[in-house]
Structures are given as structure tokens and as C-alpha cells.
Amino acid sequence: MTYTLIDGKKVSADIKNEISQKVAERKAQGRKIPHLAIILVGDDGASQTYVDNKVKSCKSVGFHYTMMRFADTISEEKLLKHIDHVNNDDDVDGFIVQLPLPPHISVDRVTEKIRSDKDVDGFTNHNFGSIISKNPLLMPATPFGVMELLRRYNIETEGKHAVVVGASRIAGAPLSMMLTEQGRATVTICHKFTKDLGSYTRSADILLVAVGKPGLITADMVKEGAVVIDIGTTRVEGPQYPKGWAIQGDVDFKAVAPKTSYITPTPGGVGPMTIASLLLNTLRATELQHP
Ligand code: GUN
């Protein structure tokens, strides 16, 4: 079967262009320019790379941004106080606390401290719950990006069987809710306790995988003509890679792709959409607070 490659890089570039135009319009009208703040604790290499990309993207669309760095020895109390300060800073429209955090700091307490209307990662309980409301506030960035890819490629979800593998709070769980609520799909959620995973994945019209285990989904687990969305991103090290490492998805792309109708590559599929969603959320947060 010939399949269509879902080009997340291109869609993300299109979205950035659309956002740049909106920023230019706001500027021309004398309205507030979106301002994203990024809180980074410690010096984790992968986090630094992600944050650098977020800063680059802010610059490319004309957003204002502020980097806030703290040593990994900062106390939870101090970090929470700082979050409160940013919550009350009228100039910052949206902010994120880059994860992971050092083990002495509670991710739950930090996340819940973020004001929901500035939570541009969409991580707070309020924003998680608002997915099933009529008017969602700020949607979790990764699943929002996946829904946007399906929408822009005109992939029908209504009445389809979507199988989501992985039930994490930042990807699988909210994605399942969005596919049900906005996508009107029939959704099956599989996770690490699922027995005989293949018996579920083989019945998927749309298979979405967010686990973080390279090679988990093999060709025999995919129905002929299925749509496959690979959300996993694992940094695999090895001398065969030019940079000494490479990003791998959860799907054995080479073997699976010929069986599909649409498939995302890794890298270049869902990954670039996460930042596009962050920018869309930041613009929306600005529009909500400074119409
Ligand atoms: N760490 C890895 N991905 C993300 C993300 O999307 N947001 C935050 N805050 N931290 C992350």
C-alpha cells in the first residue's frame, strides 16, 4: 500500500506562519505581544535542548520570552513562591515549568500552583478536566498537536476505532479524552498492564502510541490501511549515529509504514507539533487575558 507521510515539520511551520501574522496584526493594532516565560530547574541536557528550541520558536514568531533558571538545589518552597510571583506578573501571559524536576520537588504541587489561564502546557487538573467541557481553556500541548495533525490531514475520526497505547497524564490520557469528545471516536486505552497488546492494536483504525519503548509496535500488530501516530520519543545512544544519539519512536517505522494509509515519522512527526501547540496556547492565553 502507498501511504501518506504526516509531515509534522511542515504543519508546525504553517502554524508558526499563521501565529507570526497574528502577532504582527496585534502589534499593528497596539495590542499586547504574547509573552512566554520558561522556568528551568537544574542543568539536564535534554531539558536544555527542549528549552532552547522553545526560545528559538518564540523568537521566530515574534513573541516576547523570559528564561528563568534555578539551580537544582532550590527548595520547593522557593520555587512555589517564584511561581506565585509569575502568576501575578501581568506582563507574562503564559509560562511553563520544564520537567523533569529534581526528586525533592513535587511535580504535582508545582503544576497545581500554576494559574490555569497561564498554564500553556495544559498540565493543571483544571485544564485536564476542561477537555471534556464545552469550552476547553488551554489544552495539553502534545495531544493538542496530535489532534491538529489529524484535522489538517482531513483524517476522519468520527465513529472510528482509535486505540491509544499509553495512559500518561501528559499524552495518552488527555489524548483519549480529546479523541472521544472532539473526535467522536470509539476509544480503547491500553497501558503497561494490558495483556496481549496486539489483539487490541490490530483492531485499530487509528493507532496512537505514547509509551517511550522503541520498536514496541511491529508490523504484525497493525491493521492494513490503519492510520499510525507515533508519539514516543526516546533518545537512543550509539556510535552509529552522527551525533552519538538519535530520537526513536515506539513504532518500527520501516516495517509498519507499508501497511498504513497515514503514518508519522520520528523525528519530524508529532515532535515539532508540541512546540506549535505551546505557541498556540500562549497566543490563546494572551487573547484571553488581553483581548
Ligand atoms: N519535558 C518534556 N516535555 C515537556 C513539556 O512538553 N513541557 C514541560 N514543561 N516539560 C517537558
py3Dmol code that shows the C-alpha trace and the ligand (Angstrom):
import py3Dmol

protein = """\
ATOM      1  CA  MET A   1       0.000   0.000   0.000  1.00  0.00           C
ATOM      2  CA  THR A   2       1.196   3.513  -0.656  1.00  0.00           C
ATOM      3  CA  TYR A   3       0.980   5.619   2.432  1.00  0.00           C
ATOM      4  CA  THR A   4       0.984   9.334   3.177  1.00  0.00           C
ATOM      5  CA  LEU A   5       3.703  10.621   5.462  1.00  0.00           C
ATOM      6  CA  ILE A   6       2.269  13.038   8.023  1.00  0.00           C
ATOM      7  CA  ASP A   7       4.743  15.905   7.936  1.00  0.00           C
ATOM      8  CA  GLY A   8       4.745  17.480  11.400  1.00  0.00           C
ATOM      9  CA  LYS A   9       7.622  19.771  10.454  1.00  0.00           C
ATOM     10  CA  LYS A  10       5.619  21.318   7.645  1.00  0.00           C
ATOM     11  CA  VAL A  11       2.395  21.633   9.643  1.00  0.00           C
ATOM     12  CA  SER A  12       4.330  23.151  12.527  1.00  0.00           C
ATOM     13  CA  ALA A  13       5.956  25.664  10.124  1.00  0.00           C
ATOM     14  CA  ASP A  14       2.495  26.527   8.712  1.00  0.00           C
ATOM     15  CA  ILE A  15       1.158  27.124  12.239  1.00  0.00           C
ATOM     16  CA  LYS A  16       4.177  29.300  13.100  1.00  0.00           C
ATOM     17  CA  ASN A  17       3.500  31.398   9.988  1.00  0.00           C
ATOM     18  CA  GLU A  18      -0.141  31.812  11.000  1.00  0.00           C
ATOM     19  CA  ILE A  19       0.925  32.840  14.520  1.00  0.00           C
ATOM     20  CA  SER A  20       3.526  35.323  13.173  1.00  0.00           C
ATOM     21  CA  GLN A  21       0.772  37.002  11.150  1.00  0.00           C
ATOM     22  CA  LYS A  22      -1.478  37.243  14.204  1.00  0.00           C
ATOM     23  CA  VAL A  23       1.381  38.738  16.243  1.00  0.00           C
ATOM     24  CA  ALA A  24       2.018  41.302  13.501  1.00  0.00           C
ATOM     25  CA  GLU A  25      -1.699  42.189  13.495  1.00  0.00           C
ATOM     26  CA  ARG A  26      -1.737  42.581  17.288  1.00  0.00           C
ATOM     27  CA  LYS A  27       1.349  44.783  17.051  1.00  0.00           C
ATOM     28  CA  ALA A  28      -0.214  46.962  14.348  1.00  0.00           C
ATOM     29  CA  GLN A  29      -3.334  47.353  16.488  1.00  0.00           C
ATOM     30  CA  GLY A  30      -1.288  48.327  19.562  1.00  0.00           C
ATOM     31  CA  ARG A  31      -2.370  45.203  21.455  1.00  0.00           C
ATOM     32  CA  LYS A  32      -0.159  43.211  23.796  1.00  0.00           C
ATOM     33  CA  ILE A  33       2.515  40.964  22.265  1.00  0.00           C
ATOM     34  CA  PRO A  34       2.377  37.413  23.708  1.00  0.00           C
ATOM     35  CA  HIS A  35       4.984  36.800  26.405  1.00  0.00           C
ATOM     36  CA  LEU A  36       6.046  33.269  27.408  1.00  0.00           C
ATOM     37  CA  ALA A  37       8.189  32.594  30.484  1.00  0.00           C
ATOM     38  CA  ILE A  38      10.122  29.350  30.876  1.00  0.00           C
ATOM     39  CA  ILE A  39      11.240  28.089  34.273  1.00  0.00           C
ATOM     40  CA  LEU A  40      14.154  25.664  34.106  1.00  0.00           C
ATOM     41  CA  VAL A  41      15.499  23.983  37.224  1.00  0.00           C
ATOM     42  CA  GLY A  42      18.951  22.310  37.083  1.00  0.00           C
ATOM     43  CA  ASP A  43      21.055  21.529  34.023  1.00  0.00           C
ATOM     44  CA  ASP A  44      19.615  18.380  32.463  1.00  0.00           C
ATOM     45  CA  GLY A  45      20.997  18.187  28.880  1.00  0.00           C
ATOM     46  CA  ALA A  46      17.776  17.050  27.171  1.00  0.00           C
ATOM     47  CA  SER A  47      15.730  19.722  29.000  1.00  0.00           C
ATOM     48  CA  GLN A  48      18.218  22.359  27.896  1.00  0.00           C
ATOM     49  CA  THR A  49      17.779  21.268  24.261  1.00  0.00           C
ATOM     50  CA  TYR A  50      13.968  21.368  24.536  1.00  0.00           C
ATOM     51  CA  VAL A  51      14.047  24.791  26.184  1.00  0.00           C
ATOM     52  CA  ASP A  52      16.471  26.167  23.565  1.00  0.00           C
ATOM     53  CA  ASN A  53      14.011  25.061  20.872  1.00  0.00           C
ATOM     54  CA  LYS A  54      11.110  26.741  22.676  1.00  0.00           C
ATOM     55  CA  VAL A  55      13.080  30.009  22.927  1.00  0.00           C
ATOM     56  CA  LYS A  56      14.039  29.808  19.233  1.00  0.00           C
ATOM     57  CA  SER A  57      10.390  29.289  18.297  1.00  0.00           C
ATOM     58  CA  CYS A  58       9.264  32.261  20.405  1.00  0.00           C
ATOM     59  CA  LYS A  59      11.796  34.446  18.598  1.00  0.00           C
ATOM     60  CA  SER A  60      10.709  33.155  15.191  1.00  0.00           C
ATOM     61  CA  VAL A  61       7.042  34.150  15.703  1.00  0.00           C
ATOM     62  CA  GLY A  62       7.788  37.465  17.408  1.00  0.00           C
ATOM     63  CA  PHE A  63       6.759  36.524  20.965  1.00  0.00           C
ATOM     64  CA  HIS A  64       8.470  38.039  23.952  1.00  0.00           C
ATOM     65  CA  TYR A  65      10.061  35.460  26.238  1.00  0.00           C
ATOM     66  CA  THR A  66      11.835  35.263  29.572  1.00  0.00           C
ATOM     67  CA  MET A  67      14.123  32.434  30.701  1.00  0.00           C
ATOM     68  CA  MET A  68      14.129  31.835  34.456  1.00  0.00           C
ATOM     69  CA  ARG A  69      16.866  29.479  35.616  1.00  0.00           C
ATOM     70  CA  PHE A  70      17.356  27.979  39.051  1.00  0.00           C
ATOM     71  CA  ALA A  71      19.970  25.629  40.498  1.00  0.00           C
ATOM     72  CA  ASP A  72      18.750  22.086  41.188  1.00  0.00           C
ATOM     73  CA  THR A  73      19.274  22.797  44.896  1.00  0.00           C
ATOM     74  CA  ILE A  74      16.378  25.294  45.011  1.00  0.00           C
ATOM     75  CA  SER A  75      13.809  24.349  47.673  1.00  0.00           C
ATOM     76  CA  GLU A  76      10.251  23.509  46.697  1.00  0.00           C
ATOM     77  CA  GLU A  77       9.020  26.393  48.827  1.00  0.00           C
ATOM     78  CA  LYS A  78      11.207  28.889  46.956  1.00  0.00           C
ATOM     79  CA  LEU A  79      10.121  27.545  43.584  1.00  0.00           C
ATOM     80  CA  LEU A  80       6.436  27.722  44.573  1.00  0.00           C
ATOM     81  CA  LYS A  81       6.942  31.325  45.699  1.00  0.00           C
ATOM     82  CA  HIS A  82       8.520  32.148  42.377  1.00  0.00           C
ATOM     83  CA  ILE A  83       5.600  30.559  40.507  1.00  0.00           C
ATOM     84  CA  ASP A  84       3.229  32.725  42.520  1.00  0.00           C
ATOM     85  CA  HIS A  85       5.245  35.755  41.511  1.00  0.00           C
ATOM     86  CA  VAL A  86       4.934  34.825  37.816  1.00  0.00           C
ATOM     87  CA  ASN A  87       1.209  34.057  38.292  1.00  0.00           C
ATOM     88  CA  ASN A  88       0.789  37.675  39.405  1.00  0.00           C
ATOM     89  CA  ASP A  89       3.070  39.242  36.802  1.00  0.00           C
ATOM     90  CA  ASP A  90       0.650  40.856  34.385  1.00  0.00           C
ATOM     91  CA  ASP A  91       3.242  41.050  31.655  1.00  0.00           C
ATOM     92  CA  VAL A  92       3.657  37.231  31.457  1.00  0.00           C
ATOM     93  CA  ASP A  93       0.721  35.702  29.575  1.00  0.00           C
ATOM     94  CA  GLY A  94       1.786  32.087  29.854  1.00  0.00           C
ATOM     95  CA  PHE A  95       4.566  30.045  31.423  1.00  0.00           C
ATOM     96  CA  ILE A  96       5.863  26.522  31.751  1.00  0.00           C
ATOM     97  CA  VAL A  97       7.977  24.717  34.296  1.00  0.00           C
ATOM     98  CA  GLN A  98      10.195  22.378  32.308  1.00  0.00           C
ATOM     99  CA  LEU A  99      10.089  18.765  33.522  1.00  0.00           C
ATOM    100  CA  PRO A 100      11.677  16.693  34.960  1.00  0.00           C
ATOM    101  CA  LEU A 101      12.239  18.428  38.300  1.00  0.00           C
ATOM    102  CA  PRO A 102      14.771  17.276  40.924  1.00  0.00           C
ATOM    103  CA  PRO A 103      13.378  14.461  43.111  1.00  0.00           C
ATOM    104  CA  HIS A 104      12.953  16.652  46.230  1.00  0.00           C
ATOM    105  CA  ILE A 105      10.370  18.803  44.415  1.00  0.00           C
ATOM    106  CA  SER A 106       6.777  17.589  43.924  1.00  0.00           C
ATOM    107  CA  VAL A 107       5.699  17.866  40.284  1.00  0.00           C
ATOM    108  CA  ASP A 108       2.047  17.762  41.391  1.00  0.00           C
ATOM    109  CA  ARG A 109       2.397  20.657  43.833  1.00  0.00           C
ATOM    110  CA  VAL A 110       4.380  22.714  41.305  1.00  0.00           C
ATOM    111  CA  THR A 111       1.886  22.050  38.497  1.00  0.00           C
ATOM    112  CA  GLU A 112      -1.130  22.884  40.632  1.00  0.00           C
ATOM    113  CA  LYS A 113       0.452  26.178  41.654  1.00  0.00           C
ATOM    114  CA  ILE A 114       0.357  27.409  38.029  1.00  0.00           C
ATOM    115  CA  ARG A 115      -2.634  29.652  37.251  1.00  0.00           C
ATOM    116  CA  SER A 116      -4.865  27.693  34.836  1.00  0.00           C
ATOM    117  CA  ASP A 117      -5.211  30.566  32.385  1.00  0.00           C
ATOM    118  CA  LYS A 118      -1.396  30.850  32.186  1.00  0.00           C
ATOM    119  CA  ASP A 119      -0.794  27.063  32.072  1.00  0.00           C
ATOM    120  CA  VAL A 120       0.260  26.866  28.414  1.00  0.00           C
ATOM    121  CA  ASP A 121       1.461  23.251  28.807  1.00  0.00           C
ATOM    122  CA  GLY A 122      -2.120  22.378  29.796  1.00  0.00           C
ATOM    123  CA  PHE A 123      -0.864  20.295  32.730  1.00  0.00           C
ATOM    124  CA  THR A 124      -3.092  21.511  35.602  1.00  0.00           C
ATOM    125  CA  ASN A 125      -6.049  19.453  36.826  1.00  0.00           C
ATOM    126  CA  HIS A 126      -8.323  22.287  35.759  1.00  0.00           C
ATOM    127  CA  ASN A 127      -7.109  22.270  32.165  1.00  0.00           C
ATOM    128  CA  PHE A 128      -7.103  18.449  32.096  1.00  0.00           C
ATOM    129  CA  GLY A 129     -10.745  18.430  33.164  1.00  0.00           C
ATOM    130  CA  SER A 130     -11.683  21.259  30.824  1.00  0.00           C
ATOM    131  CA  ILE A 131     -11.031  18.943  27.831  1.00  0.00           C
ATOM    132  CA  ILE A 132     -14.495  17.470  28.423  1.00  0.00           C
ATOM    133  CA  SER A 133     -16.180  20.855  28.854  1.00  0.00           C
ATOM    134  CA  LYS A 134     -17.920  22.690  26.017  1.00  0.00           C
ATOM    135  CA  ASN A 135     -15.264  25.374  26.076  1.00  0.00           C
ATOM    136  CA  PRO A 136     -11.800  23.964  26.876  1.00  0.00           C
ATOM    137  CA  LEU A 137      -9.368  26.522  28.331  1.00  0.00           C
ATOM    138  CA  LEU A 138      -5.780  25.526  27.424  1.00  0.00           C
ATOM    139  CA  MET A 139      -5.256  22.035  26.051  1.00  0.00           C
ATOM    140  CA  PRO A 140      -2.320  19.748  26.866  1.00  0.00           C
ATOM    141  CA  ALA A 141       0.255  20.537  24.195  1.00  0.00           C
ATOM    142  CA  THR A 142       1.206  17.085  22.884  1.00  0.00           C
ATOM    143  CA  PRO A 143      -2.314  15.663  22.381  1.00  0.00           C
ATOM    144  CA  PHE A 144      -3.473  19.055  21.078  1.00  0.00           C
ATOM    145  CA  GLY A 145      -0.707  18.759  18.455  1.00  0.00           C
ATOM    146  CA  VAL A 146      -1.857  15.248  17.505  1.00  0.00           C
ATOM    147  CA  MET A 147      -5.482  16.396  17.077  1.00  0.00           C
ATOM    148  CA  GLU A 148      -4.280  19.303  14.934  1.00  0.00           C
ATOM    149  CA  LEU A 149      -2.305  16.893  12.678  1.00  0.00           C
ATOM    150  CA  LEU A 150      -5.389  14.675  12.216  1.00  0.00           C
ATOM    151  CA  ARG A 151      -7.507  17.743  11.475  1.00  0.00           C
ATOM    152  CA  ARG A 152      -5.091  19.278   8.971  1.00  0.00           C
ATOM    153  CA  TYR A 153      -4.704  15.960   7.101  1.00  0.00           C
ATOM    154  CA  ASN A 154      -8.531  15.580   7.000  1.00  0.00           C
ATOM    155  CA  ILE A 155      -8.332  12.227   8.772  1.00  0.00           C
ATOM    156  CA  GLU A 156     -11.853  11.233   9.804  1.00  0.00           C
ATOM    157  CA  THR A 157     -12.120  10.162  13.447  1.00  0.00           C
ATOM    158  CA  GLU A 158     -15.899  10.100  13.956  1.00  0.00           C
ATOM    159  CA  GLY A 159     -17.124   6.565  14.567  1.00  0.00           C
ATOM    160  CA  LYS A 160     -13.618   5.155  14.049  1.00  0.00           C
ATOM    161  CA  HIS A 161     -11.902   2.814  16.493  1.00  0.00           C
ATOM    162  CA  ALA A 162      -8.938   4.682  17.974  1.00  0.00           C
ATOM    163  CA  VAL A 163      -6.557   2.645  20.106  1.00  0.00           C
ATOM    164  CA  VAL A 164      -4.295   4.701  22.362  1.00  0.00           C
ATOM    165  CA  VAL A 165      -1.293   2.860  23.783  1.00  0.00           C
ATOM    166  CA  GLY A 166      -0.017   4.597  26.917  1.00  0.00           C
ATOM    167  CA  ALA A 167      -2.122   6.325  29.571  1.00  0.00           C
ATOM    168  CA  SER A 168       0.276   9.028  30.786  1.00  0.00           C
ATOM    169  CA  ARG A 169      -1.040  12.272  32.174  1.00  0.00           C
ATOM    170  CA  ILE A 170       0.691  14.391  29.549  1.00  0.00           C
ATOM    171  CA  ALA A 171      -0.100  12.314  26.453  1.00  0.00           C
ATOM    172  CA  GLY A 172      -2.194   9.124  26.417  1.00  0.00           C
ATOM    173  CA  ALA A 173      -4.876  10.024  28.978  1.00  0.00           C
ATOM    174  CA  PRO A 174      -5.763  13.512  27.655  1.00  0.00           C
ATOM    175  CA  LEU A 175      -5.463  12.293  24.038  1.00  0.00           C
ATOM    176  CA  SER A 176      -8.049   9.570  24.739  1.00  0.00           C
ATOM    177  CA  MET A 177     -10.425  12.196  26.096  1.00  0.00           C
ATOM    178  CA  MET A 178      -9.907  14.518  23.114  1.00  0.00           C
ATOM    179  CA  LEU A 179     -10.475  11.674  20.630  1.00  0.00           C
ATOM    180  CA  THR A 180     -13.725  10.841  22.401  1.00  0.00           C
ATOM    181  CA  GLU A 181     -15.012  14.385  22.943  1.00  0.00           C
ATOM    182  CA  GLN A 182     -13.785  16.309  19.929  1.00  0.00           C
ATOM    183  CA  GLY A 183     -13.033  13.392  17.599  1.00  0.00           C
ATOM    184  CA  ARG A 184     -16.196  11.372  18.343  1.00  0.00           C
ATOM    185  CA  ALA A 185     -14.123   8.200  18.055  1.00  0.00           C
ATOM    186  CA  THR A 186     -14.633   4.945  19.928  1.00  0.00           C
ATOM    187  CA  VAL A 187     -11.530   4.810  22.078  1.00  0.00           C
ATOM    188  CA  THR A 188      -9.657   1.923  23.672  1.00  0.00           C
ATOM    189  CA  ILE A 189      -6.851   2.788  26.089  1.00  0.00           C
ATOM    190  CA  CYS A 190      -4.042   0.246  26.504  1.00  0.00           C
ATOM    191  CA  HIS A 191      -1.242   0.530  29.070  1.00  0.00           C
ATOM    192  CA  LYS A 192       1.514  -1.420  30.740  1.00  0.00           C
ATOM    193  CA  PHE A 193      -0.928  -3.828  32.383  1.00  0.00           C
ATOM    194  CA  THR A 194      -2.709  -4.657  29.110  1.00  0.00           C
ATOM    195  CA  LYS A 195      -2.436  -8.335  28.222  1.00  0.00           C
ATOM    196  CA  ASP A 196      -1.933  -9.307  24.563  1.00  0.00           C
ATOM    197  CA  LEU A 197      -1.473  -5.726  23.294  1.00  0.00           C
ATOM    198  CA  GLY A 198      -1.554  -6.866  19.654  1.00  0.00           C
ATOM    199  CA  SER A 199      -5.127  -8.147  19.958  1.00  0.00           C
ATOM    200  CA  TYR A 200      -6.213  -4.530  20.591  1.00  0.00           C
ATOM    201  CA  THR A 201      -3.852  -2.691  18.231  1.00  0.00           C
ATOM    202  CA  ARG A 202      -4.837  -4.949  15.312  1.00  0.00           C
ATOM    203  CA  SER A 203      -8.418  -3.709  15.546  1.00  0.00           C
ATOM    204  CA  ALA A 204      -7.416  -0.022  15.410  1.00  0.00           C
ATOM    205  CA  ASP A 205      -8.476   2.206  12.525  1.00  0.00           C
ATOM    206  CA  ILE A 206      -6.261   4.825  14.157  1.00  0.00           C
ATOM    207  CA  LEU A 207      -3.393   3.653  16.347  1.00  0.00           C
ATOM    208  CA  LEU A 208      -1.723   6.249  18.597  1.00  0.00           C
ATOM    209  CA  VAL A 209       1.294   5.202  20.628  1.00  0.00           C
ATOM    210  CA  ALA A 210       2.813   7.167  23.506  1.00  0.00           C
ATOM    211  CA  VAL A 211       4.913   4.799  25.579  1.00  0.00           C
ATOM    212  CA  GLY A 212       8.626   5.523  25.101  1.00  0.00           C
ATOM    213  CA  LYS A 213       9.708   1.997  24.064  1.00  0.00           C
ATOM    214  CA  PRO A 214      11.449   1.950  20.662  1.00  0.00           C
ATOM    215  CA  GLY A 215      10.228  -0.850  18.416  1.00  0.00           C
ATOM    216  CA  LEU A 216       7.170  -1.677  20.591  1.00  0.00           C
ATOM    217  CA  ILE A 217       4.773  -1.659  17.612  1.00  0.00           C
ATOM    218  CA  THR A 218       5.724  -4.205  14.949  1.00  0.00           C
ATOM    219  CA  ALA A 219       4.081  -4.804  11.555  1.00  0.00           C
ATOM    220  CA  ASP A 220       2.016  -7.785  12.762  1.00  0.00           C
ATOM    221  CA  MET A 221       0.307  -5.515  15.317  1.00  0.00           C
ATOM    222  CA  VAL A 222      -1.128  -3.111  12.719  1.00  0.00           C
ATOM    223  CA  LYS A 223      -4.237  -3.498  10.543  1.00  0.00           C
ATOM    224  CA  GLU A 224      -3.851  -2.981   6.787  1.00  0.00           C
ATOM    225  CA  GLY A 225      -4.771   0.655   5.950  1.00  0.00           C
ATOM    226  CA  ALA A 226      -4.608   1.949   9.539  1.00  0.00           C
ATOM    227  CA  VAL A 227      -3.518   5.467  10.489  1.00  0.00           C
ATOM    228  CA  VAL A 228      -0.487   5.300  12.803  1.00  0.00           C
ATOM    229  CA  ILE A 229       0.554   8.193  15.048  1.00  0.00           C
ATOM    230  CA  ASP A 230       3.830   7.703  16.911  1.00  0.00           C
ATOM    231  CA  ILE A 231       4.186   9.961  19.948  1.00  0.00           C
ATOM    232  CA  GLY A 232       7.078   8.163  21.672  1.00  0.00           C
ATOM    233  CA  THR A 233      10.403   9.955  21.830  1.00  0.00           C
ATOM    234  CA  THR A 234      13.353   8.063  23.235  1.00  0.00           C
ATOM    235  CA  ARG A 235      16.928   9.271  22.999  1.00  0.00           C
ATOM    236  CA  VAL A 236      18.958   6.221  21.955  1.00  0.00           C
ATOM    237  CA  GLU A 237      22.762   6.432  22.141  1.00  0.00           C
ATOM    238  CA  GLY A 238      25.149   4.601  19.819  1.00  0.00           C
ATOM    239  CA  PRO A 239      28.325   5.127  17.773  1.00  0.00           C
ATOM    240  CA  GLN A 240      26.392   4.539  14.516  1.00  0.00           C
ATOM    241  CA  TYR A 241      24.566   7.879  14.935  1.00  0.00           C
ATOM    242  CA  PRO A 242      26.332  11.021  13.614  1.00  0.00           C
ATOM    243  CA  LYS A 243      25.548  12.951  16.823  1.00  0.00           C
ATOM    244  CA  GLY A 244      26.207   9.937  19.052  1.00  0.00           C
ATOM    245  CA  TRP A 245      22.462   9.643  19.678  1.00  0.00           C
ATOM    246  CA  ALA A 246      19.173   9.610  17.811  1.00  0.00           C
ATOM    247  CA  ILE A 247      15.497  10.097  18.662  1.00  0.00           C
ATOM    248  CA  GLN A 248      13.407   6.973  18.137  1.00  0.00           C
ATOM    249  CA  GLY A 249       9.654   6.475  18.259  1.00  0.00           C
ATOM    250  CA  ASP A 250       7.673   3.492  19.543  1.00  0.00           C
ATOM    251  CA  VAL A 251       6.812   2.205  16.059  1.00  0.00           C
ATOM    252  CA  ASP A 252       9.076   0.073  13.860  1.00  0.00           C
ATOM    253  CA  PHE A 253       8.585   2.596  11.055  1.00  0.00           C
ATOM    254  CA  LYS A 254      10.246   0.702   8.174  1.00  0.00           C
ATOM    255  CA  ALA A 255       8.208  -2.437   8.664  1.00  0.00           C
ATOM    256  CA  VAL A 256       4.939  -0.758   9.668  1.00  0.00           C
ATOM    257  CA  ALA A 257       4.709   2.126   7.141  1.00  0.00           C
ATOM    258  CA  PRO A 258       3.861  -0.024   4.058  1.00  0.00           C
ATOM    259  CA  LYS A 259       0.765  -1.383   5.876  1.00  0.00           C
ATOM    260  CA  THR A 260      -0.634   2.059   6.760  1.00  0.00           C
ATOM    261  CA  SER A 261      -2.662   4.736   4.971  1.00  0.00           C
ATOM    262  CA  TYR A 262      -1.069   7.572   7.001  1.00  0.00           C
ATOM    263  CA  ILE A 263       1.895   7.477   9.382  1.00  0.00           C
ATOM    264  CA  THR A 264       4.016   9.986  11.320  1.00  0.00           C
ATOM    265  CA  PRO A 265       7.808   9.688  11.089  1.00  0.00           C
ATOM    266  CA  THR A 266      10.064  10.108  14.133  1.00  0.00           C
ATOM    267  CA  PRO A 267      11.649  12.601  14.244  1.00  0.00           C
ATOM    268  CA  GLY A 268       9.583  15.095  12.219  1.00  0.00           C
ATOM    269  CA  GLY A 269       6.088  13.867  13.096  1.00  0.00           C
ATOM    270  CA  VAL A 270       4.444  14.654  16.410  1.00  0.00           C
ATOM    271  CA  GLY A 271       7.574  16.207  17.990  1.00  0.00           C
ATOM    272  CA  PRO A 272       7.508  19.570  16.132  1.00  0.00           C
ATOM    273  CA  MET A 273       3.761  19.860  16.875  1.00  0.00           C
ATOM    274  CA  THR A 274       4.343  20.038  20.616  1.00  0.00           C
ATOM    275  CA  ILE A 275       6.084  23.402  20.262  1.00  0.00           C
ATOM    276  CA  ALA A 276       3.479  24.627  17.765  1.00  0.00           C
ATOM    277  CA  SER A 277       0.791  23.813  20.378  1.00  0.00           C
ATOM    278  CA  LEU A 278       2.744  25.637  23.069  1.00  0.00           C
ATOM    279  CA  LEU A 279       2.837  28.726  20.847  1.00  0.00           C
ATOM    280  CA  LEU A 280      -0.888  28.403  20.001  1.00  0.00           C
ATOM    281  CA  ASN A 281      -1.686  28.106  23.723  1.00  0.00           C
ATOM    282  CA  THR A 282       0.458  31.151  24.525  1.00  0.00           C
ATOM    283  CA  LEU A 283      -1.345  33.193  21.875  1.00  0.00           C
ATOM    284  CA  ARG A 284      -4.688  31.995  23.274  1.00  0.00           C
ATOM    285  CA  ALA A 285      -3.636  32.839  26.847  1.00  0.00           C
ATOM    286  CA  THR A 286      -2.767  36.353  25.650  1.00  0.00           C
ATOM    287  CA  GLU A 287      -6.078  36.712  23.837  1.00  0.00           C
ATOM    288  CA  LEU A 288      -7.933  35.594  26.977  1.00  0.00           C
ATOM    289  CA  GLN A 289      -6.087  37.969  29.320  1.00  0.00           C
ATOM    290  CA  HIS A 290      -5.545  40.896  26.942  1.00  0.00           C
ATOM    291  CA  PRO A 291      -8.259  40.657  24.268  1.00  0.00           C
TER     292      PRO A 291
END
"""
ligand_1 = """\
11
GUN
N 9.552 17.879 29.493
C 9.424 17.137 28.352
N 8.410 17.614 27.605
C 7.887 18.654 28.278
C 6.816 19.563 28.015
O 6.118 19.483 27.000
N 6.600 20.507 28.950
C 7.327 20.592 30.080
N 7.040 21.569 30.956
N 8.326 19.789 30.363
C 8.601 18.814 29.465
"""
view = py3Dmol.view(width=600, height=400)
view.addModel(protein, "pdb")
view.setStyle({"model": 0}, {"cartoon": {"style": "trace"}})
view.addModel(ligand_1, "xyz")
view.setStyle({"model": 1}, {"stick": {}})
view.zoomTo()
view.show()
